[in-house]
Amino acid sequence: MRTAYDVILRPIITEQSMEQTDLKKYSFQVAVDAGKIEIKKAVEEIFGVKVMKVTTENMQGKKKRTGAYPVGTTAKWKKATVRLTPDSKSIEFFEGMV
């Protein structure tokens, strides 16, 4: 059985994701085989907040070259954007980043 920390791998800290913190939207890299319900339960368990909506997106790997000939790709991964309810508290981890 997986724990919540196996589902949520890391937060995504970018300029675009930090602008969405005012709307109580937070982005995370999640396990590729994780579903929306599993992501919702994991975020609620780790941060103690109430989740209203979860959207997911599969990010494809990018082509990268190492030298002239061999072309490889970076790993594909899954991104989840979580929106909290209006009466929920914000996630404290992201507050110092803004």
FENCORPE-V518602 format. One record per pair of residues at least 12 apart in sequence whose ideal C-beta (glycine too) atoms are under 10 Angstrom apart, sorted by sequence separation. I is the first residue (numbers start at 1). GAP is how many residues later the second one is. D is the distance in Angstrom with one decimal. If there is no record, write none. Layout:
BEGIN
I_GAP_D ; I_GAP_D
END
This chain:
BEGIN
30_12_8.0 ; 39_12_8.3 ; 40_12_9.2 ; 61_12_4.0 ; 62_12_5.1 ; 14_13_7.7 ; 30_13_9.5 ; 40_13_8.7 ; 60_13_8.4 ; 61_13_4.5 ; 62_13_9.7 ; 12_14_8.5 ; 13_14_8.6 ; 28_14_8.9 ; 40_14_5.2 ; 60_14_9.1 ; 61_14_5.6 ; 62_14_9.4 ; 11_15_7.1 ; 12_15_4.0 ; 28_15_7.4 ; 36_15_9.6 ; 39_15_5.2 ; 59_15_9.4 ; 60_15_10.0 ; 61_15_4.5 ; 11_16_7.1 ; 12_16_6.3 ; 38_16_9.4 ; 39_16_9.8 ; 59_16_9.3 ; 60_16_5.4 ; 61_16_8.2 ; 11_17_5.5 ; 12_17_6.0 ; 26_17_8.0 ; 36_17_8.9 ; 37_17_8.1 ; 39_17_7.2 ; 59_17_6.2 ; 60_17_9.1 ; 10_18_7.0 ; 11_18_7.7 ; 28_18_9.8 ; 36_18_4.4 ; 58_18_6.7 ; 59_18_5.2 ; 9_19_7.3 ; 10_19_5.0 ; 35_19_9.1 ; 36_19_8.0 ; 58_19_7.9 ; 59_19_6.9 ; 8_20_5.3 ; 9_20_4.6 ; 10_20_9.1 ; 34_20_9.9 ; 36_20_6.2 ; 57_20_9.8 ; 58_20_5.6 ; 59_20_5.6 ; 7_21_9.0 ; 8_21_8.0 ; 9_21_6.1 ; 26_21_8.7 ; 35_21_8.3 ; 57_21_7.2 ; 58_21_8.0 ; 8_22_5.9 ; 9_22_6.6 ; 34_22_8.1 ; 56_22_6.1 ; 57_22_4.9 ; 7_23_5.9 ; 8_23_8.2 ; 9_23_9.7 ; 26_23_9.1 ; 56_23_7.0 ; 57_23_7.8 ; 6_24_9.7 ; 7_24_5.4 ; 30_24_9.5 ; 55_24_9.0 ; 56_24_5.0 ; 57_24_7.6 ; 6_25_6.4 ; 9_25_9.3 ; 24_25_8.7 ; 26_25_9.6 ; 55_25_7.1 ; 56_25_7.8 ; 7_26_9.5 ; 8_26_8.4 ; 28_26_9.8 ; 30_26_7.4 ; 32_26_7.7 ; 54_26_5.9 ; 55_26_4.9 ; 56_26_9.9 ; 7_27_4.8 ; 24_27_9.8 ; 25_27_10.0 ; 32_27_9.9 ; 54_27_7.4 ; 55_27_8.2 ; 6_28_8.7 ; 7_28_9.2 ; 24_28_8.3 ; 25_28_9.0 ; 27_28_9.7 ; 53_28_8.5 ; 54_28_5.5 ; 55_28_7.9 ; 2_29_7.7 ; 53_29_7.6 ; 54_29_7.6 ; 8_30_9.9 ; 25_30_9.2 ; 27_30_9.5 ; 29_30_8.7 ; 52_30_8.6 ; 53_30_4.4 ; 2_31_9.6 ; 7_31_5.6 ; 8_31_7.3 ; 51_31_5.5 ; 52_31_5.1 ; 53_31_8.9 ; 2_32_8.4 ; 6_32_9.8 ; 7_32_6.1 ; 51_32_7.2 ; 52_32_6.2 ; 53_32_9.2 ; 7_33_9.8 ; 49_33_8.6 ; 51_33_6.1 ; 52_33_4.6 ; 4_34_9.0 ; 7_34_8.2 ; 8_34_5.1 ; 50_34_6.4 ; 51_34_7.4 ; 52_34_8.1 ; 4_35_9.5 ; 7_35_4.1 ; 8_35_6.6 ; 47_35_9.3 ; 49_35_5.4 ; 50_35_4.5 ; 52_35_9.9 ; 2_36_8.0 ; 6_36_8.4 ; 7_36_8.7 ; 49_36_8.1 ; 50_36_9.5 ; 52_36_7.9 ; 4_37_7.2 ; 5_37_7.9 ; 8_37_9.3 ; 43_37_8.4 ; 47_37_9.1 ; 50_37_7.4 ; 51_37_7.9 ; 4_38_3.8 ; 7_38_9.4 ; 8_38_6.2 ; 42_38_9.4 ; 44_38_9.4 ; 50_38_4.2 ; 3_39_8.2 ; 4_39_7.9 ; 7_39_9.1 ; 8_39_9.2 ; 39_39_9.2 ; 43_39_5.3 ; 49_39_4.7 ; 50_39_8.8 ; 2_40_8.7 ; 4_40_8.7 ; 5_40_9.3 ; 40_40_9.2 ; 42_40_9.7 ; 44_40_9.6 ; 48_40_9.2 ; 49_40_6.1 ; 4_41_4.5 ; 5_41_7.2 ; 39_41_5.0 ; 43_41_8.7 ; 47_41_9.5 ; 48_41_7.7 ; 49_41_7.8 ; 3_42_8.7 ; 4_42_5.1 ; 38_42_10.0 ; 39_42_9.9 ; 40_42_7.4 ; 47_42_8.7 ; 49_42_6.3 ; 3_43_9.6 ; 4_43_9.6 ; 32_43_9.3 ; 39_43_7.1 ; 47_43_9.3 ; 48_43_9.1 ; 49_43_9.8 ; 32_44_7.4 ; 34_44_6.9 ; 36_44_7.8 ; 44_44_9.4 ; 47_44_5.0 ; 48_44_9.6 ; 32_45_6.6 ; 33_45_8.4 ; 46_45_9.1 ; 47_45_7.9 ; 31_46_9.2 ; 32_46_4.9 ; 34_46_7.6 ; 36_46_9.7 ; 47_46_7.5 ; 30_47_8.3 ; 31_47_7.0 ; 46_47_9.5 ; 47_47_9.7 ; 29_48_5.8 ; 30_48_5.2 ; 43_48_8.4 ; 29_49_7.1 ; 30_49_7.3 ; 31_49_9.7 ; 28_50_9.3 ; 29_50_6.1 ; 30_50_4.6 ; 28_51_7.3 ; 29_51_7.9 ; 27_52_6.2 ; 28_52_5.2 ; 30_52_9.7 ; 27_53_7.1 ; 28_53_8.0 ; 26_54_9.0 ; 27_54_5.1 ; 28_54_6.8 ; 26_55_7.3 ; 27_55_7.7 ; 25_56_5.8 ; 26_56_5.2 ; 25_57_7.0 ; 26_57_8.2 ; 24_58_8.8 ; 25_58_5.1 ; 26_58_7.6 ; 24_59_6.2 ; 25_59_7.8 ; 23_60_7.3 ; 24_60_4.1 ; 20_61_7.7 ; 23_61_9.1 ; 24_61_7.9 ; 17_62_9.5 ; 24_62_7.4 ; 20_63_8.9 ; 17_64_8.1 ; 24_64_7.1 ; 26_64_8.7 ; 24_65_9.4 ; 26_65_5.7 ; 24_66_6.3 ; 10_67_10.0 ; 12_67_6.6 ; 24_67_8.6 ; 26_67_8.7 ; 27_67_9.5 ; 9_68_8.2 ; 12_68_9.1 ; 22_68_9.5 ; 26_68_6.0 ; 9_69_9.0 ; 12_69_8.9 ; 21_69_7.2 ; 21_70_8.2 ; 24_70_10.0 ; 9_71_9.9 ; 8_72_8.1 ; 7_73_9.1 ; 21_73_5.3 ; 8_74_9.5 ; 20_74_9.7 ; 21_74_7.9 ; 18_76_7.4 ; 21_76_8.0 ; 22_76_8.5 ; 17_77_8.5 ; 21_77_6.0 ; 18_79_5.9 ; 19_79_8.9 ; 11_80_8.6 ; 13_80_9.6 ; 17_80_9.2 ; 18_80_5.6 ; 13_81_8.0 ; 11_82_6.6 ; 11_83_7.1 ; 13_84_5.8 ; 11_86_8.8
END
